[in-house]
Amino acid sequence: MKMLMLVYNEAIGEEVMEMTASCGGGNYTRIDGIFGKGGTSGTHLGTDIWPGRNNILLLAVSDDEAKKMLAGIKSLRKTLGAEGVKAFVWNLEAVT
């Protein structure tokens, strides 16, 4: 199993959720309204100077689902460009 952490601009939340659902990611934990700075996505602090916020989506998925989602993220990045979505993946040893 894999744990995926998707960090994305809140403006593309619907697209991210649709992509994960189409790849089999039915169960998730979502954290809305986070702040941060990315090398390609810029700074999102929810202020007048640095507007915008990000969300985090955590998904525990099979290896096959992880591959599908990573392909989906790559496709979203090509389609949406600068709006910002990034995937981080690590091995998941156990779920209890």
N, CA and C of each residue as an Amber inpcrd file, in Angstrom:
protein
   288
   0.8380000  -1.1910000   0.0000000   0.0000000   0.0000000   0.0000000
   0.8770000   1.2460000   0.0000000   0.2620000   2.3270000  -0.4250000
   0.9310000   3.6220000  -0.4710000   0.0720000   4.6600000   0.2300000
   0.7340000   5.6680000   0.7660000   0.0490000   6.8500000   1.2810000
   0.3690000   7.9810000   0.3200000  -0.6710000   8.5880000  -0.2200000
  -0.5150000   9.7390000  -1.1000000  -0.9320000  10.9870000  -0.3600000
  -0.1330000  12.0190000  -0.4960000  -0.4910000  13.3310000   0.0120000
  -0.5260000  14.2580000  -1.1960000  -1.7150000  14.7420000  -1.5130000
  -1.8840000  15.6740000  -2.6170000  -2.0460000  17.0680000  -2.0340000
  -1.2090000  17.9890000  -2.4580000  -1.3000000  19.3810000  -2.0390000
  -1.6880000  20.1640000  -3.2810000  -2.7970000  20.9070000  -3.1700000
  -3.3080000  21.5570000  -4.3660000  -3.9990000  22.8760000  -4.0370000
  -4.0160000  23.7740000  -5.0190000  -4.7050000  25.0520000  -4.9060000
  -6.1950000  24.7830000  -4.7300000  -6.8070000  25.4580000  -3.7750000
  -8.2260000  25.2320000  -3.4980000  -9.1090000  25.5050000  -4.7190000
  -8.6240000  26.3020000  -5.6580000  -9.4010000  26.6340000  -6.8480000
  -9.6360000  25.4290000  -7.7490000  -8.8110000  24.3920000  -7.6170000
  -8.9680000  23.2080000  -8.4690000  -9.4360000  21.9940000  -7.6690000
 -10.0530000  22.2450000  -6.5370000 -10.5140000  21.1610000  -5.6730000
 -11.4470000  20.1810000  -6.3570000 -12.3810000  20.6960000  -7.1400000
 -13.3370000  19.8260000  -7.8140000 -12.6260000  18.8860000  -8.7990000
 -11.6820000  19.4120000  -9.5490000 -10.9300000  18.5980000 -10.5100000
 -10.1150000  17.5090000  -9.8130000  -9.5030000  17.8680000  -8.6860000
  -8.7070000  16.8920000  -7.9310000  -9.6000000  15.7810000  -7.3810000
 -10.7480000  16.1580000  -6.8150000 -11.6480000  15.1580000  -6.2570000
 -12.1980000  14.2340000  -7.3410000 -12.5360000  14.7850000  -8.5080000
 -13.0150000  13.9610000  -9.6180000 -11.9390000  12.9870000 -10.0770000
 -10.6980000  13.4600000 -10.1730000  -9.6010000  12.6100000 -10.6090000
  -9.3830000  11.4590000  -9.6250000  -9.3680000  11.7550000  -8.3250000
  -9.1330000  10.6920000  -7.3470000 -10.2640000   9.6670000  -7.3600000
 -11.4970000  10.1330000  -7.5030000 -12.6340000   9.2080000  -7.5550000
 -12.5430000   8.2990000  -8.7780000 -12.1320000   8.8520000  -9.9060000
 -12.0350000   8.0400000 -11.1270000 -10.9040000   7.0170000 -11.0580000
  -9.9440000   7.2330000 -10.1440000  -8.8160000   6.3040000  -9.9830000
  -9.0280000   5.3160000  -8.8360000 -10.1900000   5.3480000  -8.1990000
 -10.4870000   4.3990000  -7.1390000 -10.2590000   4.9110000  -5.7380000
  -9.9690000   6.1880000  -5.5880000  -9.7030000   6.7530000  -4.2630000
 -10.9730000   7.1600000  -3.5530000 -11.7200000   6.2170000  -3.0410000
 -12.9890000   6.5160000  -2.4000000 -12.8610000   7.0640000  -0.9920000
 -11.8620000   6.6250000  -0.2490000 -11.6930000   7.0450000   1.1370000
 -10.5090000   7.9980000   1.2370000 -10.7060000   9.0670000   1.9660000
  -9.6540000  10.0780000   2.0660000  -9.8450000  10.9120000   3.3210000
  -8.8100000  11.6760000   3.6460000  -8.8780000  12.7180000   4.6580000
  -8.4680000  14.0050000   3.9640000  -9.3010000  15.0450000   4.0980000
  -9.0070000  16.3220000   3.4480000  -8.8390000  17.3960000   4.5090000
  -7.7920000  18.1780000   4.3380000  -7.5320000  19.3120000   5.2180000
  -7.6060000  20.5610000   4.3450000  -8.5630000  21.4190000   4.6470000
  -8.7900000  22.6190000   3.8420000  -8.1040000  23.8400000   4.4390000
  -7.7840000  24.7810000   3.5550000  -7.3300000  26.1020000   3.9800000
  -5.9490000  26.1520000   4.5790000  -5.0000000  25.4600000   3.9590000
  -3.6290000  25.5050000   4.4800000  -2.8310000  26.5470000   3.7110000
  -1.7590000  26.9710000   4.3000000  -0.9090000  27.9930000   3.7000000
   0.4510000  27.4040000   3.3910000   1.1240000  27.9800000   2.3920000
   2.4550000  27.5030000   2.0720000   3.0520000  28.2230000   0.8890000
   4.2440000  27.7810000   0.5530000   4.9900000  28.3570000  -0.5580000
   5.6040000  27.2180000  -1.3430000   5.3880000  27.2380000  -2.6510000
   5.9570000  26.2240000  -3.5190000   6.8620000  26.8470000  -4.5590000
   7.8150000  26.0600000  -5.0210000   8.7590000  26.5600000  -6.0000000
   8.1160000  26.9400000  -7.3140000   7.0770000  26.2120000  -7.7180000
   6.4170000  26.5180000  -8.9860000   5.0340000  27.1180000  -8.7950000
   4.4050000  26.8760000  -7.6500000   3.0240000  27.3450000  -7.4500000
   2.9420000  28.6970000  -6.7750000   4.0420000  29.1810000  -6.2260000
   4.0390000  30.4780000  -5.5640000   3.6170000  30.3870000  -4.1120000
   3.3600000  31.5430000  -3.5270000   3.0200000  31.6570000  -2.1160000
   1.5100000  31.8130000  -1.9570000   0.9510000  31.0540000  -1.0380000
  -0.4780000  31.1110000  -0.7260000  -0.6190000  31.2670000   0.7880000
  -0.9310000  32.5000000   1.2120000  -1.0570000  32.7750000   2.6440000
  -2.4350000  33.3080000   3.0260000  -3.3480000  33.3730000   2.0680000
  -4.7020000  33.8390000   2.3670000  -4.7810000  35.3040000   2.7490000
  -3.8170000  36.1050000   2.2970000  -3.8000000  37.5330000   2.6070000
  -3.9940000  38.3460000   1.3270000  -4.1260000  39.6550000   1.4880000
  -4.2400000  40.5160000   0.3060000  -2.9650000  40.4780000  -0.5350000
  -1.8460000  40.4110000   0.1190000  -0.5630000  40.3900000  -0.5970000
  -0.2950000  39.0200000  -1.1980000  -0.5780000  37.9670000  -0.4490000
  -0.3640000  36.5850000  -0.9050000  -1.6950000  35.8370000  -0.8540000
  -2.5850000  36.0920000  -1.8230000  -3.9160000  35.4670000  -1.7760000
  -3.8780000  33.9750000  -2.0730000  -4.9820000  33.3530000  -1.7890000
  -5.1430000  31.9330000  -2.0950000  -4.7640000  31.0370000  -0.9360000
  -5.3010000  29.8430000  -0.9930000  -5.0110000  28.8150000   0.0040000
  -4.8810000  27.4930000  -0.7240000  -4.3100000  26.5350000  -0.0320000
  -4.1830000  25.1810000  -0.5500000  -5.0150000  24.2330000   0.2900000
  -5.1940000  23.0330000  -0.2160000  -5.8030000  21.9320000   0.5280000
  -4.8520000  20.7590000   0.4800000  -4.9970000  19.8580000   1.4240000
  -4.2380000  18.5990000   1.4380000  -5.2490000  17.4620000   1.4060000
  -4.9600000  16.4670000   0.5760000  -5.7760000  15.2650000   0.5010000
  -4.8630000  14.0890000   0.8050000  -5.2130000  13.3040000   1.8220000
  -4.4540000  12.1030000   2.1850000  -5.2600000  10.8880000   1.7850000
  -4.6100000   9.9520000   1.0730000  -5.2860000   8.7460000   0.6010000
  -4.3980000   7.5300000   0.8390000  -4.9360000   6.5230000   1.5090000
  -4.2630000   5.2270000   1.6490000  -4.8040000   4.3410000   0.5310000
  -3.9450000   3.9660000  -0.4240000  -4.3960000   3.2670000  -1.6270000
  -3.4730000   2.0970000  -1.9530000  -3.9770000   1.2170000  -2.8200000
  -3.1460000   0.1160000  -3.3030000  -2.0620000   0.6680000  -4.2200000
  -1.0570000  -0.1420000  -4.4960000   0.0150000   0.2830000  -5.3920000
  -0.5330000   0.6340000  -6.7720000  -1.4800000  -0.1550000  -7.2700000
  -2.0710000   0.1170000  -8.5860000  -2.8540000   1.4310000  -8.5920000
  -3.6280000   1.6700000  -7.5360000  -4.3740000   2.9260000  -7.4480000
  -3.4250000   4.1190000  -7.3780000  -2.3130000   3.9420000  -6.6570000
  -1.3220000   5.0200000  -6.5560000  -0.7650000   5.3660000  -7.9350000
  -0.4590000   4.3530000  -8.7370000   0.0510000   4.6040000 -10.0910000
  -0.9700000   5.3530000 -10.9350000  -2.2320000   4.9580000 -10.8240000
  -3.2900000   5.6410000 -11.5800000  -3.4140000   7.0970000 -11.1410000
  -3.3510000   7.3270000  -9.8310000  -3.4910000   8.6910000  -9.3310000
  -2.3060000   9.5650000  -9.7220000  -1.1220000   9.0060000  -9.7120000
   0.0480000   9.7840000 -10.1290000  -0.0620000  10.1720000 -11.5970000
  -0.5670000   9.2450000 -12.4140000  -0.8010000   9.5710000 -13.8250000
  -1.8700000  10.6490000 -13.9440000  -2.8970000  10.5750000 -13.1090000
  -3.9450000  11.5860000 -13.1080000  -3.4260000  12.9530000 -12.6940000
  -2.5260000  12.9810000 -11.7090000  -1.9240000  14.2440000 -11.2670000
  -1.0970000  14.8510000 -12.3950000  -0.3150000  14.0180000 -13.0720000
   0.4880000  14.5210000 -14.1960000  -0.4070000  15.1200000 -15.2730000
  -1.5230000  14.4790000 -15.5350000  -2.4740000  14.9880000 -16.5200000
  -3.0750000  16.3230000 -16.0710000  -3.4530000  16.4160000 -14.7880000
  -3.9910000  17.6750000 -14.2670000  -2.9670000  18.8000000 -14.3820000
  -1.7170000  18.4860000 -14.0870000  -0.6650000  19.5120000 -14.1560000
  -0.5110000  20.0350000 -15.5760000  -0.6320000  19.1510000 -16.5580000
  -0.5460000  19.5870000 -17.9550000  -1.7490000  20.4410000 -18.3320000
  -2.9200000  20.0320000 -17.8750000  -4.1590000  20.7210000 -18.2220000
  -4.3050000  22.0520000 -17.4930000  -4.0150000  22.0780000 -16.1920000
  -4.2900000  23.2540000 -15.3720000  -3.0900000  24.1640000 -15.1840000
  -1.9140000  23.6970000 -15.5060000  -0.7160000  24.5290000 -15.4490000
  -0.4140000  25.1100000 -14.0950000  -0.4060000  26.4260000 -14.0210000
   0.0930000  27.1350000 -12.8470000  -0.8180000  27.0710000 -11.6320000
  -2.0050000  26.5160000 -11.7330000  -2.9040000  26.4780000 -10.5810000
  -2.3140000  25.6880000  -9.4220000  -1.5280000  24.6700000  -9.7030000
  -0.7690000  24.0110000  -8.6680000  -1.3890000  22.7660000  -8.0710000
  -0.7430000  21.6430000  -8.3140000  -1.0680000  20.3880000  -7.6380000
   0.2150000  19.5700000  -7.5890000   0.4910000  18.9950000  -6.4410000
   1.7050000  18.2200000  -6.2620000   1.3600000  16.9710000  -5.4650000
   1.9980000  15.8440000  -5.8120000   1.7630000  14.5770000  -5.1220000
   3.0410000  14.1250000  -4.4190000   2.8680000  13.6390000  -3.2090000
   3.9560000  13.0480000  -2.4320000   3.5050000  11.6230000  -2.0720000
   4.4000000  10.6520000  -2.1920000   4.0440000   9.2580000  -1.9820000
   5.0490000   8.6120000  -1.0410000   4.5410000   7.8060000  -0.1060000
   5.4170000   6.9920000   0.7190000   4.7670000   5.6520000   0.9950000
   5.5920000   4.6830000   1.3640000   5.0930000   3.3480000   1.6650000
   4.2900000   3.3710000   2.9680000   3.1990000   2.6360000   2.9540000
   2.3210000   2.5440000   4.1050000   2.4660000   1.1430000   4.6770000
   3.0360000   1.0390000   5.8630000   3.3270000  -0.2690000   6.4490000
   2.1120000  -0.9480000   7.0550000   1.2050000  -0.1720000   7.6300000
   0.0420000  -0.7860000   8.2780000  -1.0950000   0.2040000   8.4030000
  -2.3060000  -0.3180000   8.4090000  -3.5050000   0.4590000   8.6890000
  -4.2650000  -0.3350000   9.7420000  -4.5360000   0.2750000  10.8840000
  -5.2470000  -0.4350000  11.9520000  -6.4840000   0.3100000  12.3730000
